[in-house]
Amino acid sequence: MEKKTYADYLKTTANTTNYAKMTYSSGNVLRRFSHHVRFQKSISMISLVKGIRLLDFGCGDGRFLNMLNLINHGGGYFNWI
């Protein structure tokens, strides 16, 4: 299976929750940029650790872990709202 990128995930998501409007889909370009950069850096760091298990406490709409599951297959990722 081909490994997906963060950009691939952005193209496939259509989430329009309030969380999305305040962060990654915000009309504010600086807010949107900082959120995307933070996600990209986190995913890059997590990708370096084999067999990592991750709990995203306060995960908002779950976007980060959904994105991580698409990009890094086989990790143990859990969310807690």
Residue frames as a rotation matrix with the C-alpha (Angstrom) as fourth column:
MET 1
0.576 0.817 0.000 0.00
0.817 -0.576 0.000 0.00
0.000 0.000 -1.000 0.00
GLU 2
-0.116 -0.607 0.786 1.30
0.562 -0.693 -0.452 3.45
0.819 0.390 0.421 -0.94
LYS 3
-0.381 -0.097 -0.919 2.17
0.892 -0.300 -0.338 5.70
-0.243 -0.949 0.201 1.99
LYS 4
0.476 0.652 0.591 -0.01
0.743 -0.657 0.126 8.80
0.471 0.379 -0.797 2.12
THR 5
-0.704 -0.692 0.161 1.13
0.539 -0.668 -0.514 12.30
0.463 -0.275 0.843 2.95
TYR 6
-0.576 0.459 -0.676 -0.41
0.468 -0.494 -0.733 15.02
-0.670 -0.739 0.070 5.06
ALA 7
-0.715 0.276 -0.643 -1.47
-0.596 -0.721 0.353 16.80
-0.366 0.635 0.680 1.86
ASP 8
-0.779 0.444 -0.443 -3.27
-0.022 0.686 0.727 13.63
0.627 0.576 -0.524 0.71
TYR 9
-0.565 0.574 -0.594 -5.22
0.823 0.331 -0.463 13.59
-0.069 -0.749 -0.659 3.94
LEU 10
-0.636 0.303 -0.710 -6.22
-0.011 -0.924 -0.383 17.23
-0.772 -0.236 0.591 3.58
LYS 11
-0.798 0.309 -0.517 -7.65
-0.584 -0.182 0.791 16.49
0.151 0.933 0.325 0.14
THR 12
-0.628 0.525 -0.574 -9.82
0.214 0.826 0.522 13.63
0.748 0.205 -0.631 1.42
THR 13
-0.666 0.373 -0.646 -11.29
0.713 0.062 -0.699 15.18
-0.221 -0.926 -0.307 4.55
ALA 14
-0.420 0.607 0.674 -14.53
0.248 -0.638 0.729 17.12
0.873 0.473 0.118 4.52
ASN 15
-0.164 0.313 -0.936 -14.90
0.980 0.160 -0.118 17.72
0.112 -0.936 -0.332 8.26
THR 16
-0.345 0.118 0.931 -16.69
0.183 -0.965 0.190 20.99
0.921 0.236 0.311 9.01
THR 17
0.298 0.416 -0.859 -17.06
0.904 0.167 0.394 20.86
0.307 -0.894 -0.327 12.80
ASN 18
0.987 0.050 0.155 -16.66
-0.010 -0.932 0.363 23.93
0.163 -0.360 -0.919 15.00
TYR 19
0.486 -0.873 0.050 -13.19
0.175 0.153 0.973 22.64
-0.856 -0.464 0.227 15.93
ALA 20
-0.015 -0.463 0.886 -12.31
0.968 0.217 0.130 22.55
-0.252 0.859 0.445 12.25
LYS 21
0.606 0.331 0.724 -13.57
0.582 -0.804 -0.120 26.08
0.542 0.494 -0.680 11.68
MET 22
0.970 -0.241 0.029 -11.47
-0.187 -0.668 0.720 27.34
-0.154 -0.704 -0.693 14.58
THR 23
0.261 -0.931 0.257 -8.26
-0.165 0.220 0.962 25.55
-0.951 -0.293 -0.096 13.56
TYR 24
-0.539 -0.668 0.514 -7.37
0.302 0.416 0.858 23.69
-0.787 0.617 -0.023 10.36
SER 25
-0.231 0.493 0.839 -10.21
0.959 -0.033 0.283 25.13
0.167 0.869 -0.465 8.27
SER 26
0.115 0.238 -0.964 -10.09
0.618 -0.777 -0.118 28.60
-0.778 -0.582 -0.237 9.79
GLY 27
0.831 0.205 0.517 -10.48
0.532 -0.563 -0.632 31.68
0.162 0.801 -0.577 7.64
ASN 28
0.782 -0.622 -0.020 -7.43
-0.532 -0.685 0.498 33.04
-0.324 -0.379 -0.867 9.45
VAL 29
0.721 -0.512 -0.467 -4.42
-0.232 0.457 -0.859 32.01
0.653 0.727 0.211 7.37
LEU 30
-0.276 -0.869 0.410 -1.98
-0.744 -0.077 -0.664 32.24
0.609 -0.488 -0.625 10.30
ARG 31
0.022 0.383 0.924 -4.14
-0.873 0.457 -0.169 30.03
-0.487 -0.803 0.344 12.52
ARG 32
0.929 0.364 -0.070 -4.58
-0.339 0.756 -0.560 27.50
-0.151 0.544 0.826 9.71
PHE 33
0.421 -0.858 -0.295 -0.85
-0.400 0.116 -0.909 27.50
0.814 0.500 -0.294 8.90
SER 34
-0.360 -0.613 0.703 0.28
-0.897 0.019 -0.442 27.04
0.258 -0.790 -0.557 12.52
HIS 35
0.360 0.569 0.739 -2.13
-0.714 0.678 -0.174 24.15
-0.600 -0.465 0.651 13.03
HIS 36
0.962 -0.008 -0.273 -0.97
-0.204 0.640 -0.740 22.36
0.181 0.768 0.614 9.88
VAL 37
0.109 -0.994 -0.010 2.71
-0.556 -0.053 -0.829 22.85
0.824 0.096 -0.559 10.73
ARG 38
-0.221 -0.129 0.967 2.15
-0.961 0.200 -0.193 21.51
-0.168 -0.971 -0.168 14.25
PHE 39
0.743 0.545 0.388 0.42
-0.444 0.835 -0.324 18.40
-0.501 0.068 0.863 12.85
GLN 40
0.800 -0.470 -0.373 3.18
-0.230 0.335 -0.914 17.82
0.555 0.817 0.160 10.29
LYS 41
-0.182 -0.915 0.360 5.97
-0.764 -0.099 -0.637 18.11
0.619 -0.391 -0.682 12.87
SER 42
0.008 0.260 0.966 4.16
-0.882 0.457 -0.115 15.81
-0.472 -0.850 0.233 15.30
ILE 43
0.925 0.374 0.068 3.57
-0.286 0.802 -0.524 13.17
-0.250 0.466 0.849 12.64
SER 44
0.474 -0.832 -0.289 7.22
-0.401 0.088 -0.912 13.34
0.784 0.548 -0.292 11.53
MET 45
-0.357 -0.625 0.694 8.41
-0.898 0.024 -0.440 12.79
0.258 -0.780 -0.570 15.10
ILE 46
0.286 0.560 0.778 5.95
-0.719 0.662 -0.213 9.97
-0.634 -0.498 0.592 15.78
SER 47
0.903 0.085 -0.422 6.96
-0.395 0.554 -0.733 8.26
0.172 0.828 0.534 12.54
LEU 48
0.015 -0.997 -0.078 10.50
-0.745 0.041 -0.666 7.85
0.667 0.068 -0.742 13.87
VAL 49
-0.532 -0.159 0.831 9.39
-0.795 0.432 -0.426 5.55
-0.291 -0.888 -0.357 16.71
LYS 50
-0.576 0.285 -0.767 8.55
-0.327 0.779 0.535 1.94
0.749 0.559 -0.355 15.77
GLY 51
-0.358 0.508 -0.783 5.58
0.617 0.758 0.210 0.35
0.701 -0.408 -0.585 17.56
ILE 52
-0.978 -0.029 0.205 4.54
-0.113 -0.755 -0.646 3.54
0.174 -0.655 0.735 19.33
ARG 53
-0.158 0.958 -0.240 1.24
0.939 0.221 0.264 3.63
0.306 -0.183 -0.934 21.21
LEU 54
-0.944 -0.178 0.277 -0.30
0.149 -0.981 -0.123 7.06
0.294 -0.075 0.953 21.44
LEU 55
-0.069 0.926 -0.371 -3.22
0.986 0.006 -0.167 8.48
-0.152 -0.377 -0.913 23.42
ASP 56
-0.748 -0.046 0.662 -4.55
0.272 -0.931 0.242 11.80
0.606 0.361 0.709 22.16
PHE 57
-0.345 0.595 -0.726 -6.32
0.908 0.015 -0.418 13.14
-0.237 -0.804 -0.545 25.23
GLY 58
0.123 0.475 -0.871 -8.75
0.131 -0.878 -0.461 15.92
-0.984 -0.057 -0.171 24.32
CYS 59
-0.565 -0.529 0.634 -8.55
0.559 0.320 0.765 15.02
-0.607 0.786 0.115 20.64
GLY 60
-0.582 0.401 -0.707 -11.15
-0.595 -0.803 0.034 17.49
-0.554 0.440 0.706 19.37
ASP 61
0.467 0.806 -0.363 -12.76
-0.832 0.262 -0.489 15.88
-0.299 0.530 0.793 16.35
GLY 62
0.541 -0.297 0.786 -10.14
0.049 0.945 0.323 13.11
-0.839 -0.136 0.526 16.11
ARG 63
0.954 -0.109 -0.280 -8.52
-0.298 -0.245 -0.922 14.51
0.032 0.963 -0.267 12.97
PHE 64
0.144 -0.988 0.063 -4.93
-0.989 -0.142 0.038 14.09
-0.029 -0.067 -0.997 14.15
LEU 65
-0.333 -0.276 0.901 -5.25
-0.429 0.896 0.116 10.38
-0.839 -0.348 -0.417 14.92
ASN 66
0.700 0.592 0.400 -7.28
0.139 0.437 -0.889 9.71
-0.701 0.678 0.223 11.78
MET 67
0.798 -0.478 -0.367 -4.57
-0.581 -0.446 -0.681 11.40
0.162 0.757 -0.633 9.77
LEU 68
-0.152 -0.896 0.418 -1.87
-0.949 0.250 0.191 9.49
-0.276 -0.368 -0.888 11.63
ASN 69
0.070 0.268 0.961 -3.63
-0.111 0.959 -0.259 6.18
-0.991 -0.088 0.097 10.95
LEU 70
0.956 0.293 0.011 -3.77
-0.005 0.053 -0.999 6.95
-0.293 0.955 0.053 7.22
ILE 71
0.589 -0.789 -0.174 -0.10
-0.715 -0.408 -0.568 7.85
0.377 0.459 -0.805 7.05
ASN 72
-0.545 -0.808 0.224 1.48
-0.802 0.424 -0.422 5.44
0.246 -0.409 -0.879 9.57
HIS 73
0.440 0.729 -0.523 -0.17
-0.554 0.680 0.481 2.06
0.706 0.079 0.704 9.34
GLY 74
0.201 -0.309 -0.929 0.24
0.370 0.903 -0.220 -0.34
0.907 -0.299 0.296 12.24
GLY 75
-0.798 -0.469 0.378 0.59
-0.147 -0.456 -0.878 2.04
0.584 -0.756 0.295 15.17
GLY 76
-0.284 0.710 -0.644 -1.55
0.919 0.392 0.027 1.89
0.272 -0.585 -0.764 18.28
TYR 77
-0.923 -0.017 0.384 -3.43
0.001 -0.999 -0.041 5.17
0.384 -0.038 0.922 18.30
PHE 78
-0.234 0.847 -0.477 -6.29
0.953 0.297 0.061 5.97
0.194 -0.441 -0.877 20.67
ASN 79
-0.624 0.059 0.779 -8.34
-0.030 -0.998 0.052 9.06
0.781 0.009 0.625 21.33
TRP 80
-0.376 0.494 -0.784 -10.17
0.926 0.178 -0.333 10.28
-0.025 -0.851 -0.524 24.38
ILE 81
-0.267 0.358 0.895 -12.66
0.349 -0.829 0.436 13.10
0.898 0.429 0.096 23.99
